[in-house]
Amino acid sequence: MGDSALISVGLPVALAIIMFGLGLSLQVDDFRRVARSPRAVVVALSLQVLVLPVIAFGLVLGFGLDPLLAVGVMLLAASPGGTTANLFSHLFHGDVALNVTLTAINSVLAAFTIPLITNLAIGYFDADGELGLQVGKVLQVIAIVLVPVVLGMLVRSRRPALAARSDKPVRVFSIVVLVVVAVGALLGERENLADYVRQVGLVTAIFCAASLSLGYAGARLLRLDRAQAVASSMEVGIHNTTVALTIALSVLGSTEVAIPSAVYSIIMYVFATGFGFLVTRGARSPRGREPAHAG
């Protein structure tokens, strides 16, 4: 995919800008809100951090994926919820404040859970020995995921007007980078693309449907209201695939590891839209009444 310098330098820089933009939309109160709604946060984060990797692992074993594709699916499962989850939650009457809180916590957790889960997957599937996230690479992940978020939050606290003006341009930039990287990763492996899509297309589709359904059903089973359940489903189902793609391409140096995230980045928006309409229609039944939602 393109020039190696573009991947090794340009892509991490682009992701750092995206994570900085994410930080511009967050404030310390987003973390404090956990104390006011701890159950909703714990439910969504437990599903995302603990249950999703287990589901992904089961799918990878069940479909017998090649080692590098298997690592790619596990990296995808470890990646945090995407910022677009906030938008989808808003569109389908979810608790957007909960999404913002989850995004804030996720952006911190991901810097540590991604290296942990990815290294476990590399070891288990006996992937290329050079692929491991050694200490230097783990620090690189933390640097491109966590540090820009903290810097963005600092700017937001001191220059709120600048943060507000930057929000839309950074969101547009995020979408452009995701599209370019996803398409580039797919084109870079175009000779093997049909085979890869045959191998991971169904896996990623099942994983996406399971993530959205689990986020919603798990929240409802644990007696969260519908707005919180919608927020949970979008946070669990919509991943920050730009993070996964950047780590696969620039940190691990493997296009094949990036393929599951590239395919998922297309599937998740289609599935999230369909799922949102499905649960919203259910809430508008004669007996249903839309609950109030934050945001």
N, C-alpha and C positions, 0 to 999 in steps of 0.2 A: 504493500500500500504506500505509494508515493515515496518521497525521499526519506532516508533514515533519520536525518537531522530534524525533519518536520515532525516525525513521530517521537523521537527521543527528547526534543526540546520544545517544539511548537505545541504538541498535544498537552503535555503537563502544564505549560504556561496557560493554554486555553482553559484547562480544567481549573487551574488556580483562580483565573478571572471569574469563572462560573461560581466557584465556592466562595469567593470574595463577595460576589453579588448576592449569594445566599445569606452571607453574614450581614449584608446591608439590610436585609429584611427581618433580621432577628434582633431581639434585645434580651437583657438578663431576665426580664419578667416572664419571658417564654419558658425559662427553666423553672422559675418560681411557681408557675401555674401548676406544675406537677403536684405540689402539695394540696392544691384545691381540687384536683381531679385525678387522684393517684390511681384509682382502679382502671380507668380508661387507658391511661398511659401504660400501666404495667401489662394489661391485656394485649394491646397492640404490639408493644415492644417484645413481649414474650413470644408471640406468634412469629414476629419477624426475625428475631435473633436466634430463637431456639427451634421452633417448629419448621420454618421454611427450609433450613439446611437439611433437616431429616427427610422432608418430602423430596427435595432435590436429589439427595443421596439414593433414596429408594427408586426414583425414576431412572437415574443414571445406571444403577445396577440392573433394574428391570429391562431396560432397553439395550444393555450391553454396549454402551458408547465407547469409542476409542479413548485412550487415556487423556489426550489433550482436550478433546471436546468435553469429557467428564469434568476435568478441572475447570473448564470454562463455565459449565452449568453451576458448579459449586461456587465459583467466583461471583456469578450472577446472583445466586441465592444470598451471598454474604453482603452484596452491595446494598446501600441504604435506600430508603424511600426517596423517590424523585420529587423535586420541587413542584412538578406539574400535578402532583397528588393534591396540592392545595387548590389548584384551579378546578380539577375534576370534582373535588369535594364541594366546592362552592356551587358548581353547575348543578349538582344533584342533591343540594340541600343538606350537606354534611356539616359537622362541627369544625369549621375552618380553624378556629383557635386551637383545637386539639391537634389538627394537622401541623400547624406551625410549631407547637410544642414538640411533637414527635420528630419533626424535621430537625429541630435544634438538637435534640438529644441524639438522634440518629447520626448526625454529622460528626458528633464527638465519638460515639461508639464505633462507627465504621472504621475509623483510623486504626482500631485495635482488632476488631472482629474480622475484617477482610484478610489481614496477614495470617491470623490464626487459622481460619477455615481454609484459606487457599493453601497454606503449607500442609495442613492435615490431608487435604485432597491430593496434593502433589505426591506426598509420601505414600498414601494408600494406593493410588493408581499407578505408582511407580513411573511417573511422567519423567521427562528429560531432566537429568540431574542438574543441569544449569538453570532450571526453571525456578528453583526455590527462592523464597523471599528471605534472603539473609538479612542480618541486622541493618546493613546499609540500605537495602531496598525497603525494609519495614519503615525506617526513618524517612525514606523518600515518600512512601505512601502517606505517612503522618503529615509530612511537609505540604503535600499538594492537596490533602483533604482537610486537615484540621487548622493549620496555621492561617490560610486565607479567610476561613470562617471567622476566626477570632479577630483578625484585622478588620474585616467588614463590620463586625459588631462594634469595634472601637470607633470606627468612622461614624457609624449610625448614632452612637451615643454623643459624639462631639459635633457632628455636622448632619443633623437629621434632614435638612432641606436637600443637601447633596445626595444623601441616600435615597430620598424619595424620587429625585430626578433620574437617578441611575437605574431604578428598578426595571422599567420597561426595556431600555436598551440591553441590559444584561440578560433579561429573559429571552429577548429575540436572539441575542448572540448564543445563548445556551442551546436553543432549538437548532440554529444553523450548524453549530459545532456537532451536535448529536447526529443530525442528518448526514453531514459530510463524512464524519468518522464511520458511521454505520455503513453507509453506501461504499465508502472506500475500503472498509474491511471485507465486505462482501465481494467487491470487484477484485480485490487483491488475491482472493482465493477462487477466482471465477472458474478455473479448470476443475476444481473439486467442489464447486458450489452446489451443484445438483445433489451430489452425494451427501454433503454436509447438511443441507436442508432436509433431505430424506431422513438423515439420522437424528437431527436435533429439532426439526420443525414441529413434530408431534410432541416431543418432550417439552419444548418451551411453551407450546399451546396449552398442554395439560397443566404445566407448572403455573402459567398465568391464570388460568381458570380456577385452579385450586387455591392460589394465593388470594384472589379477589373474594372467592366464596368463603374461605377460611376466615379472612379478616372480618367479614360481615357476620357469618354464622357464629363464630367464636365470641364476638362482642355481644350478640343477642343472647346467646346461651348464658353468658355471664351477666345478663340483665342490664346491659348498657342500653341507652335509648337509641332510637333509629338514627338520629343525626350523628351520634358517636360511632355507631356501627358503620355508617357510610364512610366516615372519616377513616376508620380503621381499615376498611376494605381497600380504599384508595391508597393509603399509606403502605399497606402490606403488598398490594398488587402492582403498584407503579414504582419501578426501581429507577435509581439514578444510574442508568446504563452507561452514561458518559464516564462515570468513575470506573466501572468495570472495564470498559473499552480502553481507557487510558492505561490502566494497570496491565491489562493483557498485552497491549501493543508497545507501550514505552517502558514499562518496568520489567515485564516478563519477556518481552520481545517475541511474542507469538501471535500471529494472525489467527491461527486455528483456535487458540484459547478465546479469542475475541468473538468468534462466530456465533455462539449461543446468545451473547448479549446483543449483537447486531440484529439477529433475527427477533429476539424478544422486544427490542426497542420499537419494532414495527407492530408486532402483535399486540403489545400491551395497550396501546391507545385505542385500537379497534375493540378489544375485549372490555376495556374499562368503560367505554362509551355504551356498549351493549348492556353491560352489567348495571351501569348507572340507570339506564332507562328501565331495566327490569325491576330493580328494587324501588324506584320512584313510582312506577305504575302500581306496584303492590301496595305502596303506602297511600295511594289515592283511591283505594277501594272504598265503598260506602261507609264502612265502619272505621276506616283509617282516618287519622287526622295528623297533618304535618306537625311534628313537634318543633318548638322554637329551636333555632340553632345559633351558635355563636359565630362571630366573624363579621 
